[in-house]
């Protein structure tokens, strides 16, 4: 019994340590680039970043830019940055390629202490390089605007005015052969989804054959933690009707493991709380691909089949890009399976219902702190009978402590005879020595699942509770909740039977202090759950212990 309890306590301590390491990695010291708004220059050469597509219907990207196009680019002015501001996004677009080189999320500050500094999702800063490229590819000798081509825009700044629900930004490229391509970004009020069209108008005298590609390119984020398990996934993901949701870490992307024909899917780069996703039309086929670049960046992208545009006709390539939070309801309405980017790991079957219950409670009470407290009460109610059995077993064990101590004094170091004598007492008193441990073990996956819910749910980011708790997703600034948690653990220790082994007793008495230090760096929302759970457990255990003691006295 004592060894099993020790094992469970150590397992719980190790789990807490892993959670602490994970939180440190996600919430470790931010680099200066994360808090500074930059628009840096630079780009990637077409030779390494343009997708290498097969020769289909005369389309060959082995020479993605013709000599005529390169000469035209040399003569043209260098690309310039235009900015687009809506109520949800501030996007910087380079006219060279129409590449999105910076995205600020207007409703998501970097921190509560910096409400005017908006969270930067995409950037060309070396510390957090993340951009969205797109363009058209022609065959050999075919002039087409890849993401290296220079477009023109009518304005340097665009803004969604009051009373308007839509903002259209057109960027134009004109080829020497009479072909005109309009890259049209369409922004909507209240939305992080941006529609993107390539409108091709063939003013030449011959058919013009091209295919469209879109890709997300990013560098690997610098790690601030230990690299241990239980961290939010950062990397590429893809979804299609056949293989469903698939994750690709940076090694997978570099190895080109994403290479398939898809109809009705999407690709994305995800990170903690936020993502950028390329979403093609549901009924149009695409080829999904990934690759690593010589500069250490990684690409996930998609391209269309070759399209032939007849003279004096037009063709429109359609699609959308989402740049924003992991809001499950919103994502589910945009594309099938997109809500799966909220990754609960191997406990999804537990975590997803937890999230839905939490969301429903919050829709009623309107405060995530009180939501967590109410949810903890519900969880405690579900496990009430199981906990009651556990506490009854521990209370009976506590009453046996003097007898166990007497056995130890009698048998000394003869552990085998002592164990036999203890088992006889357990059998006589009808006590299951595992009764106090197994319920704890059964409840542990629910705690870990809740950790994932609290970590992955962007709704809790910068969500206040009361008084000094202004953000449930970060640590308690005054360590009040961790101290209360440590005190509650100490009280629980006093209610539990003390181990006869002095070393085990000392170890268990040290655990409240160890957990207090560890949980001081946990998000206050998770500590709030633990504190509330401990308080309810203490009340339940105290009542049961008193009843068992009274029954023992009456007997």
C-alpha positions as CSV (number, residue, x, y, z in Angstrom):
1,X,0.0,0.0,0.0
2,X,2.7,2.5,1.0
3,X,4.8,1.7,-2.0
4,X,1.8,2.1,-4.3
5,X,1.0,5.5,-2.7
6,X,4.6,6.6,-3.1
7,X,4.5,5.6,-6.7
8,X,1.3,7.5,-7.4
9,X,2.6,10.6,-5.5
10,X,5.9,10.5,-7.5
11,X,3.9,10.0,-10.8
12,X,1.7,13.0,-9.9
13,X,4.9,15.0,-9.1
14,X,6.5,14.0,-12.4
15,X,3.3,14.9,-14.2
16,X,3.3,18.3,-12.5
17,X,6.9,18.8,-13.4
18,X,6.2,18.0,-17.1
19,X,3.3,20.5,-17.1
20,X,5.6,23.1,-15.5
21,X,8.3,22.5,-18.2
22,X,5.6,22.8,-20.9
23,X,4.3,26.0,-19.6
24,X,7.8,27.5,-19.3
25,X,8.4,26.6,-22.9
26,X,5.2,28.3,-24.0
27,X,5.4,31.2,-21.7
28,X,9.1,31.6,-21.2
29,X,10.9,34.9,-21.7
30,X,9.7,36.4,-25.0
31,X,12.2,37.6,-27.5
32,X,12.3,41.4,-28.2
33,X,10.9,40.7,-31.6
34,X,7.6,39.4,-30.1
35,X,6.9,42.8,-28.6
36,X,8.1,45.1,-31.3
37,X,6.3,45.8,-34.5
38,X,8.6,45.5,-37.4
39,X,8.4,45.4,-41.2
40,X,11.7,44.0,-42.3
41,X,12.8,43.6,-45.9
42,X,14.2,40.6,-47.6
43,X,12.9,37.7,-49.6
44,X,13.7,34.3,-51.0
45,X,15.1,33.5,-54.3
46,X,12.7,31.9,-56.7
47,X,15.1,29.1,-57.4
48,X,14.6,27.6,-53.9
49,X,11.2,28.8,-52.8
50,X,9.0,28.5,-55.8
51,X,7.3,25.0,-55.8
52,X,8.8,22.5,-58.2
53,X,5.7,21.3,-60.1
54,X,5.7,18.5,-62.8
55,X,5.5,19.2,-66.5
56,X,1.8,19.1,-67.2
57,X,0.2,20.5,-70.3
58,X,3.3,22.5,-71.1
59,X,3.8,23.8,-67.6
60,X,7.3,23.4,-66.2
61,X,8.6,25.3,-63.2
62,X,12.2,24.2,-63.5
63,X,12.7,27.7,-64.9
64,X,10.1,29.5,-62.8
65,X,11.1,33.0,-64.0
66,X,11.9,33.7,-67.6
67,X,14.8,35.9,-68.6
68,X,12.3,38.4,-70.0
69,X,10.5,38.6,-66.6
70,X,13.8,39.0,-64.7
71,X,14.8,41.8,-67.0
72,X,11.5,43.5,-66.5
73,X,11.9,43.2,-62.7
74,X,15.3,44.7,-62.9
75,X,13.9,47.7,-64.7
76,X,11.0,48.1,-62.4
77,X,11.1,49.7,-59.0
78,X,11.8,47.5,-56.0
79,X,8.8,46.3,-54.1
80,X,7.2,48.5,-51.5
81,X,5.1,47.8,-48.4
82,X,1.4,48.7,-48.4
83,X,-0.6,48.4,-45.2
84,X,-4.2,47.2,-44.8
85,X,-6.0,47.9,-41.6
86,X,-9.4,46.5,-40.5
87,X,-11.0,46.0,-37.1
88,X,-9.4,42.6,-36.8
89,X,-6.2,42.7,-38.8
90,X,-3.3,45.0,-39.8
91,X,-1.6,43.4,-42.7
92,X,1.6,44.5,-44.5
93,X,1.8,43.4,-48.1
94,X,5.0,43.6,-50.2
95,X,4.2,44.7,-53.8
96,X,7.0,42.3,-54.9
97,X,4.9,39.2,-55.2
98,X,2.0,40.5,-53.2
99,X,3.4,38.6,-50.3
100,X,1.9,39.0,-46.8
101,X,5.0,39.9,-44.8
102,X,3.4,41.0,-41.5
103,X,0.1,40.4,-39.7
104,X,-0.9,42.0,-36.5
105,X,-4.0,40.8,-34.7
106,X,-5.8,43.9,-33.6
107,X,-8.0,42.3,-30.9
108,X,-5.1,40.4,-29.3
109,X,-2.6,42.5,-27.4
110,X,0.8,41.1,-26.7
111,X,0.0,41.3,-23.0
112,X,-2.4,43.1,-20.7
113,X,0.4,45.4,-19.7
114,X,0.9,46.4,-23.3
115,X,-2.7,46.8,-24.7
116,X,-1.5,49.0,-27.6
117,X,1.1,46.5,-28.8
118,X,-0.8,44.0,-30.9
119,X,0.2,40.3,-31.2
120,X,2.3,39.8,-34.3
121,X,1.5,36.5,-36.0
122,X,3.5,36.9,-39.2
123,X,6.7,38.8,-39.8
124,X,9.9,38.9,-41.9
125,X,11.9,39.4,-38.7
126,X,14.7,36.8,-38.4
127,X,13.5,35.9,-34.9
128,X,10.0,34.9,-35.9
129,X,10.0,34.6,-39.7
130,X,6.6,33.7,-41.0
131,X,5.1,34.9,-44.3
132,X,2.4,33.9,-46.9
133,X,3.5,33.7,-50.5
134,X,1.4,33.2,-53.6
135,X,1.7,33.6,-57.4
136,X,1.3,32.0,-60.8
137,X,3.7,29.6,-62.6
138,X,4.1,29.3,-66.3
139,X,6.1,26.9,-68.5
140,X,9.4,27.5,-70.2
141,X,9.4,30.8,-72.0
142,X,6.0,31.8,-70.4
143,X,6.0,35.1,-68.5
144,X,4.0,34.7,-65.3
145,X,4.0,36.6,-62.0
146,X,5.4,34.4,-59.2
147,X,6.0,35.8,-55.7
148,X,9.1,37.5,-57.1
149,X,7.2,39.6,-59.6
150,X,6.5,43.3,-58.9
151,X,2.9,44.4,-58.7
152,X,1.5,47.9,-58.5
153,X,-1.1,49.2,-56.1
154,X,-3.2,52.4,-56.2
155,X,-2.5,53.3,-52.6
156,X,0.1,52.8,-49.9
157,X,-2.4,52.5,-47.1
158,X,-5.9,51.0,-47.0
159,X,-8.4,51.1,-44.2
160,X,-11.8,49.7,-43.6
161,X,-13.9,52.8,-43.0
162,X,-16.8,53.3,-40.6
163,X,-20.0,51.8,-41.9
164,X,-18.2,49.5,-44.4
165,X,-18.2,45.8,-44.1
166,X,-15.7,45.0,-46.9
167,X,-12.4,46.3,-48.1
168,X,-10.9,45.3,-51.5
169,X,-7.2,45.7,-52.2
170,X,-6.2,45.2,-55.9
171,X,-2.6,44.7,-57.0
172,X,-1.9,44.5,-60.7
173,X,0.8,42.9,-62.8
174,X,1.0,43.4,-66.6
175,X,3.1,41.1,-68.8
176,X,4.9,42.2,-72.0
177,X,2.6,39.8,-73.9
178,X,-0.6,41.6,-73.1
179,X,-1.6,39.3,-70.1
180,X,-2.9,41.2,-67.0
181,X,-3.1,39.6,-63.6
182,X,-5.0,41.2,-60.7
183,X,-4.2,39.9,-57.3
184,X,-7.3,40.8,-55.2
185,X,-7.3,40.6,-51.4
186,X,-10.8,40.9,-49.9
187,X,-11.1,41.8,-46.2
188,X,-14.3,41.5,-44.2
189,X,-15.3,43.3,-41.0
190,X,-15.0,41.1,-37.9
191,X,-13.2,38.4,-39.8
192,X,-9.7,37.0,-39.8
193,X,-10.4,35.2,-43.1
194,X,-9.1,37.0,-46.2
195,X,-10.3,36.0,-49.6
196,X,-7.6,36.0,-52.3
197,X,-8.2,35.9,-56.1
198,X,-5.8,35.8,-59.0
199,X,-7.9,37.3,-61.9
200,X,-6.2,36.5,-65.2
201,X,-7.1,38.5,-68.3
202,X,-5.4,37.2,-71.5
203,X,-5.0,40.1,-73.8
204,X,-2.5,38.2,-76.0
205,X,-3.1,36.4,-79.2
206,X,-2.3,32.9,-77.9
207,X,-3.5,30.7,-75.1
208,X,-1.8,31.4,-71.7
209,X,-1.1,28.3,-69.6
210,X,-0.4,28.7,-65.9
211,X,-1.1,27.2,-62.5
212,X,-1.6,29.0,-59.2
213,X,0.4,28.2,-56.0
214,X,0.0,29.4,-52.4
215,X,2.4,28.6,-49.6
216,X,3.3,29.5,-46.0
217,X,7.0,29.9,-45.2
218,X,8.4,30.2,-41.7
219,X,11.5,29.7,-39.7
220,X,11.6,27.3,-36.7
221,X,10.8,29.3,-33.5
222,X,13.6,29.5,-31.0
223,X,12.9,27.2,-28.0
224,X,12.9,28.8,-24.6
225,X,12.2,25.7,-22.5
226,X,13.7,22.2,-22.1
227,X,12.2,20.7,-25.1
228,X,10.3,18.1,-23.0
229,X,6.9,16.7,-23.8
230,X,3.4,18.2,-23.2
231,X,4.0,21.4,-25.3
232,X,1.7,23.0,-27.8
233,X,2.6,21.7,-31.3
234,X,4.3,24.2,-33.6
235,X,4.6,23.3,-37.3
236,X,2.6,22.3,-40.4
237,X,-0.7,20.6,-40.5
238,X,-3.0,19.5,-43.4
239,X,-6.5,18.1,-43.7
240,X,-8.1,16.2,-46.5
241,X,-11.2,14.0,-46.7
242,X,-9.2,10.8,-47.0
243,X,-6.4,11.1,-44.4
244,X,-8.2,13.7,-42.2
245,X,-6.0,15.7,-39.9
246,X,-2.2,15.2,-40.2
247,X,0.6,17.0,-38.4
248,X,4.1,17.6,-39.9
249,X,6.9,18.8,-37.7
250,X,9.8,20.8,-39.2
251,X,11.8,17.6,-40.0
252,X,8.8,16.2,-41.8
253,X,8.4,19.5,-43.8
254,X,12.0,19.5,-44.7
255,X,11.9,15.9,-45.9
256,X,8.9,16.7,-48.1
257,X,6.6,14.2,-46.4
258,X,3.5,16.2,-47.5
259,X,3.1,15.3,-51.2
260,X,-0.4,14.4,-52.3
261,X,-3.3,15.2,-54.6
262,X,-6.3,16.6,-52.6
263,X,-9.8,17.8,-53.3
264,X,-11.5,19.6,-50.4
265,X,-8.7,20.1,-48.0
266,X,-6.5,22.8,-46.4
267,X,-3.0,23.4,-45.1
268,X,-1.8,25.5,-42.2
269,X,1.1,26.5,-40.0
270,X,0.0,26.4,-36.3
271,X,1.4,27.6,-33.0
272,X,0.1,28.2,-29.5
273,X,-3.3,29.9,-29.7
274,X,-2.9,31.1,-33.3
275,X,-2.5,29.9,-36.9
276,X,-2.3,30.8,-40.6
277,X,-4.1,28.5,-43.0
278,X,-4.5,28.4,-46.8
279,X,-8.0,27.3,-47.7
280,X,-8.7,26.3,-51.4
281,X,-12.2,26.0,-52.8
282,X,-13.8,22.8,-51.5
283,X,-14.5,21.3,-54.9
284,X,-11.3,22.2,-56.7
285,X,-8.3,19.8,-56.8
286,X,-4.9,20.8,-55.4
287,X,-1.5,19.3,-54.9
288,X,-0.2,19.7,-51.3
289,X,3.5,19.8,-50.7
290,X,6.2,20.7,-48.2
291,X,9.9,21.4,-48.5
292,X,12.9,22.8,-46.6
293,X,14.9,25.7,-47.9
294,X,18.6,26.3,-47.9
295,X,18.2,29.2,-45.5
296,X,16.7,27.0,-42.8
297,X,13.1,28.0,-43.5
298,X,10.2,25.6,-44.0
299,X,7.4,25.6,-46.6
300,X,4.0,24.1,-46.7
301,X,1.9,24.8,-49.8
302,X,-0.5,23.9,-52.5
303,X,-0.8,24.4,-56.2
304,X,-3.6,24.0,-58.8
305,X,-3.7,21.9,-62.0
306,X,-2.5,23.7,-65.1
307,X,-5.1,26.0,-66.6
308,X,-5.2,27.3,-70.2
309,X,-6.7,30.7,-70.6
310,X,-7.8,31.4,-74.2
311,X,-7.1,34.8,-75.9
312,X,-9.5,37.6,-75.0
313,X,-10.9,35.5,-72.0
314,X,-10.3,35.5,-68.3
315,X,-9.9,33.0,-65.5
316,X,-10.2,33.4,-61.7
317,X,-8.2,31.4,-59.2
318,X,-10.0,31.5,-55.9
319,X,-9.2,30.7,-52.3
320,X,-8.8,32.2,-48.8
321,X,-6.2,32.6,-46.1
322,X,-7.0,32.6,-42.4
323,X,-4.7,34.5,-40.0
324,X,-6.0,34.5,-36.5
325,X,-6.8,32.7,-33.3
326,X,-7.8,29.1,-32.7
327,X,-11.4,29.9,-32.2
328,X,-13.1,26.5,-32.6
329,X,-16.6,27.7,-33.6
330,X,-15.2,30.2,-36.2
331,X,-12.8,27.7,-37.6
332,X,-15.5,25.0,-38.0
333,X,-17.6,27.4,-40.0
334,X,-14.8,28.2,-42.4
335,X,-13.7,24.8,-43.5
336,X,-14.3,21.2,-42.5
337,X,-11.8,19.9,-40.0
338,X,-10.2,23.3,-39.4
339,X,-11.2,23.4,-35.8
340,X,-8.9,20.4,-35.3
341,X,-5.9,22.8,-35.1
342,X,-6.9,23.1,-31.5
343,X,-4.8,20.1,-30.6
344,X,-5.6,18.4,-27.3
345,X,-3.1,15.6,-27.9
346,X,-3.9,12.0,-27.0
347,X,-6.6,13.0,-24.5
348,X,-8.9,14.6,-27.1
349,X,-11.8,12.3,-26.3
350,X,-11.8,13.7,-22.8
351,X,-10.7,17.3,-23.5
352,X,-13.1,18.2,-26.3
353,X,-16.3,17.5,-24.2
354,X,-14.6,19.4,-21.3
355,X,-14.1,22.4,-23.6
356,X,-17.7,22.3,-24.8
357,X,-19.0,22.1,-21.2
358,X,-16.7,25.0,-20.1
359,X,-17.9,27.1,-23.1
360,X,-21.5,26.5,-22.2
361,X,-20.9,27.4,-18.6
362,X,-19.0,30.6,-19.6
363,X,-21.9,31.6,-21.9
364,X,-24.1,31.7,-18.9
365,X,-21.8,33.2,-16.2
366,X,-19.6,35.3,-18.5
367,X,-16.4,34.9,-16.5
368,X,-13.8,32.2,-17.1
369,X,-12.7,32.1,-13.4
370,X,-16.2,31.3,-12.1
371,X,-16.6,29.0,-15.1
372,X,-13.6,26.9,-13.9
373,X,-14.9,26.9,-10.3
374,X,-18.4,25.7,-11.4
375,X,-16.8,23.1,-13.7
376,X,-14.6,21.8,-10.8
377,X,-17.8,21.3,-8.8
378,X,-19.3,19.4,-11.6
379,X,-16.2,17.2,-12.0
380,X,-16.2,16.6,-8.3
381,X,-19.9,15.6,-8.4
382,X,-19.2,13.1,-11.2
383,X,-16.5,11.5,-9.1
384,X,-18.3,11.9,-5.8
385,X,-18.9,8.2,-5.2
386,X,-15.5,7.2,-6.4
387,X,-13.9,9.8,-4.1
388,X,-16.1,8.7,-1.3
389,X,-14.8,5.2,-1.6
390,X,-11.3,6.5,-1.7
391,X,-11.7,8.6,1.4
392,X,-13.5,5.9,3.3
393,X,-10.5,3.6,2.6
394,X,-8.0,6.2,3.7
395,X,-10.0,7.0,6.9
396,X,-10.1,3.3,7.9
397,X,-6.4,3.1,7.2
398,X,-5.9,6.2,9.3
399,X,-7.6,4.4,12.2
400,X,-5.3,1.5,11.8
401,X,-2.2,3.6,12.1
402,X,-1.5,2.7,15.8
403,X,-1.9,-1.0,15.0
404,X,0.4,-0.7,12.0
405,X,3.0,1.0,14.1
406,X,2.7,-1.7,16.7
407,X,3.4,-4.3,14.0
408,X,6.4,-2.4,12.9
409,X,7.7,-2.4,16.5
410,X,7.0,-6.1,16.9
411,X,8.6,-7.3,13.6
412,X,11.3,-4.7,13.2
413,X,13.2,-5.3,9.9
414,X,11.3,-8.5,9.0
415,X,9.3,-6.9,6.2
416,X,7.9,-10.1,4.9
417,X,6.2,-11.0,8.2
418,X,5.1,-7.5,8.7
419,X,3.4,-7.4,5.3
420,X,1.7,-10.7,6.0
421,X,0.4,-9.3,9.3
422,X,-0.8,-6.1,7.7
423,X,-2.7,-8.1,5.0
424,X,-4.4,-10.1,7.8
425,X,-5.6,-6.9,9.4
426,X,-6.8,-5.5,6.1
427,X,-8.7,-8.7,5.4
428,X,-10.2,-8.8,8.9
429,X,-11.2,-5.1,8.8
430,X,-12.5,-5.5,5.1
431,X,-10.1,-2.8,3.9
432,X,-8.9,-2.7,0.3
433,X,-5.3,-1.4,0.5
434,X,-5.7,-0.1,-3.1
435,X,-9.0,1.7,-2.3
436,X,-7.4,5.0,-1.6
437,X,-5.0,5.0,-4.6
438,X,-6.8,3.7,-7.6
439,X,-9.5,6.5,-7.6
440,X,-6.6,9.0,-7.7
441,X,-5.1,7.2,-10.6
442,X,-8.4,7.2,-12.5
443,X,-8.9,10.9,-12.0
444,X,-5.4,11.9,-13.2
445,X,-6.2,11.7,-17.0
446,X,-9.0,14.2,-16.4
447,X,-6.6,16.6,-14.8
448,X,-4.2,16.3,-17.7
449,X,-7.0,16.7,-20.2
450,X,-8.1,19.9,-18.4
451,X,-4.6,21.2,-18.6
452,X,-4.7,20.8,-22.4
453,X,-8.1,22.5,-22.6
454,X,-6.8,25.5,-20.5
455,X,-3.6,25.7,-22.5
456,X,-5.1,25.4,-26.0
457,X,-8.3,27.5,-25.5
458,X,-7.5,31.0,-26.8
459,X,-10.7,32.2,-25.0
460,X,-8.7,32.0,-21.7
461,X,-5.9,34.2,-23.1
462,X,-5.9,37.4,-21.1
463,X,-9.3,36.5,-19.5
464,X,-9.7,38.1,-16.0
465,X,-11.2,36.5,-12.9
466,X,-11.4,38.8,-9.8
467,X,-9.2,41.3,-8.0
468,X,-5.6,40.6,-8.8
469,X,-6.1,37.8,-11.3
470,X,-6.2,39.8,-14.6
471,X,-5.2,36.9,-16.9
472,X,-6.1,33.3,-16.2
473,X,-3.6,32.1,-18.8
474,X,-0.5,33.3,-17.0
475,X,0.9,32.8,-13.5
476,X,-0.5,34.5,-10.4
477,X,1.5,37.7,-10.1
478,X,1.4,37.6,-6.3
479,X,1.5,33.8,-5.8
480,X,-1.7,33.8,-3.8
481,X,-3.3,30.8,-5.4
482,X,-0.2,28.6,-5.4
483,X,0.3,29.4,-1.6
484,X,-3.4,28.5,-1.0
485,X,-2.9,25.3,-3.0
486,X,0.2,24.4,-0.9
487,X,-1.8,24.9,2.3
488,X,-4.7,22.8,1.1
489,X,-2.3,20.0,0.2
490,X,-0.7,20.2,3.6
491,X,-4.2,19.9,5.2
492,X,-5.0,16.9,3.0
493,X,-1.7,15.3,4.1
494,X,-2.9,15.6,7.8
495,X,-6.2,13.9,6.9
496,X,-4.4,11.0,5.2
497,X,-2.9,8.1,7.1
498,X,0.8,8.7,7.7
499,X,3.2,6.1,6.1
500,X,5.0,4.0,8.6
501,X,8.3,4.4,6.7
502,X,9.9,7.7,8.0
503,X,11.5,8.4,4.6
504,X,8.2,8.2,2.9
505,X,6.6,10.3,5.5
506,X,9.2,13.0,5.1
507,X,8.8,12.9,1.3
508,X,5.1,13.3,1.5
509,X,5.3,16.1,3.9
510,X,7.7,17.9,1.5
511,X,5.3,17.6,-1.5
512,X,3.1,20.6,-0.6
513,X,6.1,22.8,-0.7
514,X,7.4,21.2,-3.9
515,X,4.0,21.6,-5.6
516,X,3.7,25.2,-4.4
517,X,7.0,26.2,-6.0
518,X,6.1,24.3,-9.2
519,X,2.6,25.7,-9.5
520,X,3.8,29.3,-8.9
521,X,4.7,29.3,-12.6
522,X,1.5,27.6,-13.8
523,X,-1.3,29.5,-15.4
524,X,-3.6,30.8,-12.7
525,X,-6.6,29.2,-14.3
526,X,-5.1,25.7,-13.8
527,X,-4.1,26.5,-10.2
528,X,-7.6,27.8,-9.5
529,X,-9.0,24.4,-10.6
530,X,-6.5,22.6,-8.4
531,X,-7.2,24.8,-5.4
532,X,-11.0,24.4,-5.8
533,X,-10.6,20.7,-6.2
534,X,-8.5,20.5,-3.0
535,X,-11.0,22.5,-1.0
536,X,-13.9,20.3,-2.0
537,X,-11.8,17.2,-1.4
538,X,-10.8,18.4,2.1
539,X,-14.5,19.0,3.0
540,X,-15.6,15.6,1.7
541,X,-12.7,13.8,3.3
542,X,-13.1,15.5,6.6
543,X,-16.8,14.6,6.8
544,X,-16.1,11.0,5.9
545,X,-13.1,10.7,8.3
546,X,-15.2,12.0,11.2
547,X,-18.0,9.5,10.4
548,X,-15.5,6.6,10.3
549,X,-14.0,7.7,13.6
550,X,-17.4,7.9,15.3
551,X,-18.3,4.5,13.9
552,X,-15.0,3.1,15.3
553,X,-15.7,4.6,18.7
554,X,-19.3,3.3,18.7
555,X,-18.0,-0.2,17.9
